[in-house]
């Protein structure tokens, strides 16, 4: 089984950001729901709140979208072309995509691709997470809820924040655009470093 990060790895960009601007363009009033986001982002950068709490400030807009499922389907009709060609060529039905983006957004495209997935659990009625944002080291316990370490063959991500998951793979690859190279060995050997 090969495991992939989603945003900026097999998707050209960040789908959560793209969906936010897609929704705001359709309904500019949604901006009123995120008025606390700049303050939350500043607090996150000052390390006084978690990434999860900061992201919850952003996802407050989601609970104000009428017919969210329809909105998400419209989004993917316009954005599914951003799945990278190299992934389309090697995609396999045994693949697992694990993403920090929310489940409501990841599920439809993964179902279209015909692959397994796990993502951040977000309550779309409250804009709050059930657990942690599935980011960095938090991907490891999510992965282990369903799979053993021995099941992962190759791992692909665009970010060193995924080093904890990369350490579980037989081979790990760092993706930059469409360039794929082996994961930097120093990152795999350094047990102390935490990447943002």
Backbone bond lengths (Angstrom), bond angles and torsions (degrees), N, CA, C in turn:
res aa  C-N    CA-C-N  psi(-1)  N-CA   C-N-CA  omega(-1)  CA-C   N-CA-C  phi
1 X - - - 1.465 - - 1.523 109.71 -
2 X 1.323 116.16 129.99 1.457 121.45 174.09 1.523 109.25 -99.27
3 X 1.323 115.86 143.24 1.462 122.52 -176.25 1.527 108.48 -120.38
4 X 1.331 115.50 137.00 1.464 121.35 -175.85 1.525 110.85 -131.39
5 X 1.320 115.58 136.45 1.449 120.60 160.63 1.538 105.70 -68.91
6 X 1.320 117.20 164.13 1.472 119.17 -176.80 1.519 112.65 -104.74
7 X 1.336 116.56 -67.43 1.461 120.91 -173.35 1.521 111.83 -65.53
8 X 1.315 115.47 129.23 1.462 124.73 179.99 1.526 112.70 66.73
9 X 1.324 117.12 0.99 1.464 121.33 176.08 1.516 108.54 -104.17
10 X 1.335 117.36 -69.99 1.470 118.09 175.82 1.524 111.55 -102.57
11 X 1.332 116.84 -11.55 1.462 121.81 176.29 1.522 107.67 -110.45
12 X 1.320 116.78 131.53 1.461 121.52 -176.55 1.531 110.06 -80.47
13 X 1.322 115.43 83.21 1.452 122.44 -178.83 1.515 110.63 130.96
14 X 1.314 115.26 -161.27 1.461 122.14 177.47 1.526 107.27 -117.77
15 X 1.328 117.04 112.77 1.466 119.36 -172.67 1.524 112.03 -66.50
16 X 1.348 118.01 -31.70 1.462 119.91 179.15 1.529 110.68 -66.32
17 X 1.327 116.62 -40.39 1.465 120.80 176.46 1.525 110.36 -66.54
18 X 1.326 115.90 -44.36 1.461 119.90 179.51 1.532 111.00 -61.57
19 X 1.338 116.34 -40.76 1.458 119.51 -179.66 1.528 110.80 -67.40
20 X 1.330 117.10 -37.90 1.458 121.02 177.57 1.530 110.39 -58.30
21 X 1.328 117.87 -50.46 1.465 120.70 -178.45 1.531 111.43 -69.07
22 X 1.320 116.96 -34.58 1.462 121.16 174.80 1.526 109.96 -59.24
23 X 1.331 116.82 -45.49 1.469 121.51 -178.23 1.521 112.03 -71.09
24 X 1.332 116.98 -40.41 1.470 121.51 179.44 1.529 110.43 -64.03
25 X 1.317 116.02 -39.03 1.478 119.54 178.40 1.524 110.47 -61.31
26 X 1.318 116.89 -37.89 1.463 121.17 179.50 1.524 112.11 -75.96
27 X 1.341 116.24 -33.22 1.466 120.37 -176.93 1.525 109.90 -144.48
28 X 1.341 118.36 84.70 1.466 121.89 -176.84 1.525 114.01 -56.74
29 X 1.330 118.27 -22.99 1.471 120.57 -179.69 1.533 112.33 -63.67
30 X 1.328 117.12 -17.37 1.465 120.27 178.33 1.531 111.80 -62.43
31 X 1.335 116.14 -22.59 1.470 119.91 177.97 1.528 111.84 -58.51
32 X 1.320 117.13 -29.95 1.470 120.82 -179.21 1.530 111.44 -63.27
33 X 1.324 116.91 -24.93 1.470 121.03 -177.01 1.523 112.78 -77.40
34 X 1.337 117.37 -13.25 1.466 119.02 -176.57 1.526 112.18 -115.47
35 X 1.314 117.01 27.05 1.466 119.66 -176.57 1.531 112.71 -62.83
36 X 1.337 118.06 -22.35 1.469 120.83 179.32 1.530 112.91 -85.99
37 X 1.339 117.00 -7.58 1.458 120.12 -174.93 1.530 114.26 -59.24
38 X 1.340 120.93 -46.66 1.476 118.86 -179.76 1.529 112.72 -57.49
39 X 1.342 116.89 -41.22 1.462 120.71 179.08 1.529 110.29 -66.12
40 X 1.323 116.87 -41.48 1.464 120.95 178.50 1.524 111.28 -64.94
41 X 1.339 116.78 -39.58 1.454 120.19 179.14 1.529 110.63 -63.90
42 X 1.329 116.00 -41.28 1.468 120.55 177.67 1.530 110.55 -62.44
43 X 1.321 117.02 -44.26 1.469 121.00 178.38 1.531 111.42 -63.26
44 X 1.334 116.55 -37.18 1.463 120.32 177.27 1.527 110.24 -63.76
45 X 1.326 116.48 -45.07 1.468 120.28 179.55 1.531 111.47 -64.09
46 X 1.336 116.71 -29.27 1.466 121.08 177.74 1.537 111.39 -84.77
47 X 1.373 115.17 -0.10 1.464 122.39 178.30 1.522 113.64 64.17
48 X 1.338 116.08 32.76 1.473 119.39 176.61 1.525 112.17 -101.08
49 X 1.347 116.74 -11.39 1.464 120.78 171.94 1.530 108.25 -136.42
50 X 1.308 115.93 161.27 1.464 121.29 -178.81 1.528 111.37 -80.04
51 X 1.319 115.37 164.05 1.467 121.79 173.67 1.529 109.78 -58.20
52 X 1.337 116.41 -39.70 1.463 121.15 -179.79 1.522 111.07 -59.93
53 X 1.331 117.17 -47.76 1.470 121.80 -179.81 1.526 111.00 -63.44
54 X 1.330 116.01 -40.88 1.464 119.42 179.17 1.525 110.68 -63.60
55 X 1.328 116.87 -43.69 1.466 120.80 -179.81 1.529 111.59 -64.55
56 X 1.320 117.19 -33.22 1.462 119.88 177.63 1.521 111.70 -61.57
57 X 1.335 116.50 -30.99 1.473 119.69 175.92 1.519 111.26 -64.70
58 X 1.335 116.00 -35.11 1.456 120.17 177.17 1.525 111.05 -70.84
59 X 1.312 117.19 -47.26 1.466 120.30 -171.32 1.519 113.97 -75.89
60 X 1.310 117.88 6.27 1.467 119.71 173.76 1.525 111.34 -62.34
61 X 1.333 117.43 -26.53 1.462 119.85 -178.47 1.528 111.68 -67.67
62 X 1.344 116.98 -28.02 1.455 120.94 -173.97 1.526 111.78 -61.42
63 X 1.325 116.49 -37.79 1.470 118.97 -176.34 1.527 112.31 -69.27
64 X 1.332 117.62 -10.16 1.461 121.62 178.94 1.535 113.06 -99.41
65 X 1.339 116.80 3.13 1.466 120.05 178.93 1.527 108.86 -87.21
66 X 1.324 115.28 119.31 1.466 119.76 174.51 1.531 108.24 -73.38
67 X 1.315 116.71 138.25 1.466 121.57 176.80 1.538 110.84 57.10
68 X 1.335 114.89 57.44 1.468 120.91 -176.37 1.528 112.12 -57.62
69 X 1.315 117.75 -44.17 1.464 119.81 -178.10 1.519 111.44 -59.07
70 X 1.325 116.59 -41.31 1.459 121.38 177.99 1.531 111.08 -65.38
71 X 1.334 115.66 -39.48 1.470 121.00 178.31 1.529 110.88 -62.14
72 X 1.331 115.62 -43.56 1.465 120.53 179.75 1.529 110.49 -65.20
73 X 1.317 116.95 -42.10 1.471 120.09 178.48 1.519 111.55 -62.72
74 X 1.343 116.67 -40.17 1.469 120.54 176.56 1.529 110.29 -63.26
75 X 1.325 115.46 -40.98 1.463 120.52 179.06 1.528 110.67 -58.55
76 X 1.330 116.44 -49.02 1.472 118.60 -176.24 1.524 112.18 -70.18
77 X 1.320 118.31 -28.02 1.469 118.93 174.41 1.525 110.78 -61.54
78 X 1.339 116.06 -33.22 1.469 120.46 179.74 1.527 113.57 -88.58
79 X 1.340 117.61 -20.18 1.470 119.73 -171.49 1.525 114.95 -118.22
80 X 1.332 119.06 -1.33 1.461 118.50 -177.73 1.535 112.48 -66.21
81 X 1.340 117.12 -18.39 1.467 120.49 176.28 1.531 111.82 -66.84
82 X 1.335 117.58 -12.31 1.465 120.81 -178.79 1.532 112.94 -84.64
83 X 1.343 117.16 -0.59 1.464 119.14 170.63 1.526 106.65 -70.48
84 X 1.325 116.74 125.48 1.461 121.05 -170.50 1.530 112.25 -67.33
85 X 1.324 114.49 144.03 1.457 121.40 -177.83 1.515 113.85 -59.99
86 X 1.342 117.95 -39.18 1.468 119.39 -178.29 1.526 110.53 -63.01
87 X 1.363 116.27 -32.98 1.454 117.79 178.31 1.534 110.71 -72.74
88 X 1.311 116.63 -40.92 1.463 120.02 179.02 1.532 110.94 -56.67
89 X 1.337 116.45 -35.65 1.466 121.09 -178.20 1.528 112.87 -72.34
90 X 1.330 117.96 -29.87 1.471 119.44 -176.71 1.523 113.57 -110.32
91 X 1.318 117.46 0.56 1.465 122.49 -179.03 1.521 111.01 -53.73
92 X 1.343 114.81 141.39 1.454 121.24 178.05 1.528 108.14 -138.40
93 X 1.325 117.43 148.65 1.466 120.54 -177.31 1.525 112.96 -65.03
94 X 1.341 117.61 -14.68 1.468 120.54 176.92 1.525 112.45 -85.72
95 X 1.338 118.14 -6.28 1.470 121.62 -177.95 1.525 111.29 -59.77
96 X 1.334 114.31 148.74 1.464 122.03 172.21 1.515 108.12 -121.26
97 X 1.323 116.05 126.17 1.463 121.44 172.80 1.519 106.96 -103.24
98 X 1.323 116.50 129.20 1.468 121.25 178.37 1.525 107.66 -126.35
99 X 1.334 115.34 122.28 1.464 120.07 -168.16 1.517 112.61 -135.73
100 X 1.329 114.63 149.42 1.465 120.79 172.61 1.524 111.36 -78.19
101 X 1.327 117.27 -17.95 1.466 119.78 176.60 1.523 108.99 -65.34
102 X 1.328 117.62 157.47 1.466 119.91 -174.11 1.530 113.24 -73.71
103 X 1.329 114.16 152.03 1.464 121.49 -178.27 1.526 113.01 -54.80
104 X 1.348 116.70 -42.83 1.469 118.85 -175.39 1.518 111.79 -59.82
105 X 1.342 116.75 -24.94 1.454 121.70 -178.02 1.528 112.10 -92.82
106 X 1.329 116.99 -36.23 1.464 122.09 -177.00 1.534 112.34 -77.88
107 X 1.326 116.31 -38.21 1.466 120.54 -173.38 1.534 113.84 -52.30
108 X 1.355 120.20 -51.23 1.473 118.82 -175.32 1.528 114.12 -61.16
109 X 1.336 118.01 -40.62 1.462 119.01 -177.65 1.526 110.52 -72.87
110 X 1.333 117.79 -34.10 1.463 119.67 177.97 1.522 110.95 -69.50
111 X 1.322 116.36 -36.26 1.465 119.70 175.26 1.524 110.28 -64.94
112 X 1.333 116.35 -38.74 1.464 120.08 177.05 1.524 111.22 -64.48
113 X 1.340 116.41 -38.93 1.468 121.26 178.94 1.529 111.86 -74.57
114 X 1.333 116.52 -20.23 1.456 120.77 -179.67 1.516 113.49 76.63
115 X 1.359 116.73 35.33 1.461 121.44 -178.68 1.527 110.36 -123.69
116 X 1.338 115.62 165.25 1.459 121.96 176.74 1.532 108.82 -78.53
117 X 1.329 116.28 158.41 1.458 118.75 -177.88 1.520 110.84 -155.58
118 X 1.313 114.94 156.75 1.466 123.51 166.06 1.519 106.90 -148.46
119 X 1.331 115.69 146.35 1.464 120.35 -174.22 1.527 108.65 -153.55
120 X 1.309 115.93 -179.25 1.470 120.50 179.95 1.521 110.13 -65.57
121 X 1.320 115.50 133.83 1.460 121.29 179.22 1.524 108.58 -86.34
122 X 1.315 115.74 109.65 1.461 121.54 -177.68 1.521 108.87 -121.20
123 X 1.328 116.19 129.37 1.464 121.40 174.93 1.523 107.40 -80.25
124 X 1.316 116.54 110.80 1.469 119.89 -175.59 1.525 112.60 -71.83
125 X 1.326 117.62 -12.90 1.474 120.31 177.62 1.527 112.10 -84.33
126 X 1.335 116.50 -25.46 1.471 120.21 -179.24 1.524 113.07 -113.75
127 X 1.331 117.37 -20.03 1.459 120.73 -174.43 1.521 112.35 76.52
128 X 1.339 117.20 14.55 1.467 122.05 -177.85 1.526 110.81 -109.05
129 X 1.330 115.09 150.29 1.460 120.89 179.23 1.522 111.42 -80.98
130 X 1.307 115.04 149.28 1.455 122.75 166.66 1.528 104.96 -100.63
131 X 1.321 116.81 95.01 1.464 121.17 -173.30 1.511 110.78 94.74
132 X 1.331 115.92 -159.67 1.456 121.91 -177.75 1.522 111.69 -88.40
133 X 1.323 115.35 155.43 1.458 121.53 168.08 1.533 106.61 -57.75
134 X 1.316 117.27 129.61 1.470 122.32 -175.18 1.530 109.11 -76.44
135 X 1.313 115.45 72.63 1.462 122.91 -172.75 1.525 109.32 -132.27
136 X 1.337 116.64 143.13 1.457 121.00 173.76 1.514 113.23 55.27
137 X 1.321 115.52 -126.90 1.470 120.26 -176.31 1.520 112.84 -64.40
138 X 1.340 117.39 -20.63 1.472 120.08 -179.81 1.534 112.65 -72.62
139 X 1.345 116.62 -13.16 1.463 118.97 176.41 1.529 111.82 -71.18
140 X 1.318 116.89 -28.02 1.467 120.23 -176.00 1.528 112.13 -64.87
141 X 1.340 120.08 -52.58 1.469 117.72 178.26 1.524 113.22 -63.43
142 X 1.337 117.78 -32.95 1.465 119.62 176.44 1.526 110.02 -63.18
143 X 1.333 116.03 -44.51 1.461 120.66 178.78 1.531 110.28 -60.30
144 X 1.319 116.22 -44.93 1.467 120.44 -175.49 1.530 113.43 -73.52
145 X 1.323 117.85 -10.08 1.467 119.36 173.67 1.527 110.75 -62.45
146 X 1.331 116.75 -28.99 1.466 120.88 -173.19 1.525 114.13 -125.43
147 X 1.337 118.15 -19.23 1.458 120.55 -172.64 1.527 110.83 -133.27
148 X 1.325 116.34 152.74 1.459 121.18 173.34 1.527 108.98 -93.09
149 X 1.326 116.01 159.38 1.461 120.19 -179.30 1.526 111.76 -58.72
150 X 1.346 116.14 -34.00 1.461 120.64 -176.05 1.532 112.46 -67.36
151 X 1.329 117.23 -16.09 1.464 120.06 -175.87 1.530 113.14 -80.20
152 X 1.334 117.23 -17.01 1.466 120.06 -176.78 1.525 110.51 -87.86
153 X 1.325 115.31 123.28 1.460 120.14 175.20 1.521 109.20 -90.42
154 X 1.331 117.25 -79.18 1.466 121.96 -177.86 1.521 109.87 -109.01
155 X 1.336 115.36 144.65 1.460 121.89 177.67 1.518 108.60 -124.97
156 X 1.350 115.78 138.42 1.464 121.94 -178.57 1.522 109.39 -129.11
157 X 1.340 116.30 132.29 1.461 121.09 174.96 1.521 109.23 -154.79
158 X 1.330 114.95 158.93 1.463 119.99 176.97 1.520 111.89 -92.65
159 X 1.346 117.29 -5.73 1.465 119.44 -168.26 1.528 113.09 -132.10
160 X 1.327 115.35 137.99 1.462 120.52 175.74 1.528 112.20 -67.92
161 X 1.339 117.44 -11.93 1.468 119.35 174.66 1.529 110.55 -62.84
162 X 1.327 116.91 -19.15 1.461 121.71 178.78 1.527 113.08 -90.85
163 X 1.323 117.69 12.20 1.459 121.15 178.53 1.533 112.71 -54.27
164 X 1.357 120.40 -40.29 1.477 117.99 178.53 1.527 113.14 -56.65
165 X 1.321 118.02 -36.52 1.460 121.20 177.97 1.531 110.43 -78.11
166 X 1.321 117.08 -37.44 1.468 121.39 179.01 1.528 110.75 -59.30
167 X 1.320 116.89 -32.32 1.467 120.77 -179.40 1.528 112.79 -66.51
168 X 1.335 117.18 -18.57 1.462 120.82 -179.43 1.526 112.34 -86.14
169 X 1.331 117.23 -13.43 1.466 121.18 -174.01 1.519 111.87 -87.65
170 X 1.333 114.90 152.71 1.462 119.69 173.62 1.527 109.69 -66.62
171 X 1.347 115.64 -38.29 1.459 121.72 174.18 1.519 107.82 -138.48
172 X 1.329 116.63 142.72 1.465 120.72 179.16 1.523 108.97 -128.83
173 X 1.335 114.74 144.41 1.460 120.78 -176.22 1.521 110.29 -131.21
174 X 1.321 115.50 138.41 1.458 122.91 176.88 1.524 107.94 -99.62
175 X 1.322 116.11 127.43 1.465 122.11 -175.90 1.523 109.33 -107.40
176 X 1.304 116.28 126.84 1.470 122.43 174.16 1.514 107.74 -127.88
177 X 1.334 116.17 105.16 1.465 120.22 -173.21 1.518 108.88 66.90
178 X 1.330 116.45 -117.41 1.463 121.35 175.53 1.522 111.80 -108.37
179 X 1.334 116.34 8.05 1.467 120.79 178.47 1.531 108.93 -91.09
180 X 1.310 115.84 130.37 1.462 121.99 -179.28 1.518 107.96 -120.57
181 X 1.337 116.04 123.47 1.471 119.77 178.39 1.522 109.13 -135.27
182 X 1.326 116.04 164.53 1.458 119.89 -178.99 1.518 110.15 -64.20
183 X 1.328 115.21 146.59 1.462 121.81 179.58 1.522 109.26 -60.29
184 X 1.332 118.73 137.35 1.471 120.52 -179.40 1.534 111.14 -60.05
185 X 1.310 116.17 122.45 1.466 121.00 -177.43 1.522 113.21 -57.65
186 X 1.359 119.52 -40.63 1.477 117.94 179.19 1.528 112.80 -56.42
187 X 1.325 117.55 -36.14 1.471 120.52 179.89 1.521 110.60 -65.63
188 X 1.330 116.57 -37.42 1.466 120.18 -178.97 1.517 112.07 -71.85
189 X 1.322 116.41 -26.34 1.470 120.53 -177.98 1.511 113.17 -91.02
190 X 1.335 118.06 -19.31 1.465 122.34 -176.61 1.529 110.42 -86.17
191 X 1.318 116.36 109.69 1.459 121.02 -178.72 1.521 112.97 -85.00
192 X 1.304 118.39 -8.56 1.459 121.19 -173.48 1.520 112.98 -99.27
193 X 1.320 117.19 -26.59 1.454 120.72 -171.42 1.521 111.68 -73.79
194 X 1.319 117.40 132.31 1.455 123.28 172.55 1.520 106.99 -116.91
195 X 1.316 116.91 124.81 1.452 121.95 -175.58 1.522 110.67 -100.35
196 X 1.320 117.43 138.18 1.468 122.13 173.90 1.512 109.53 -86.51
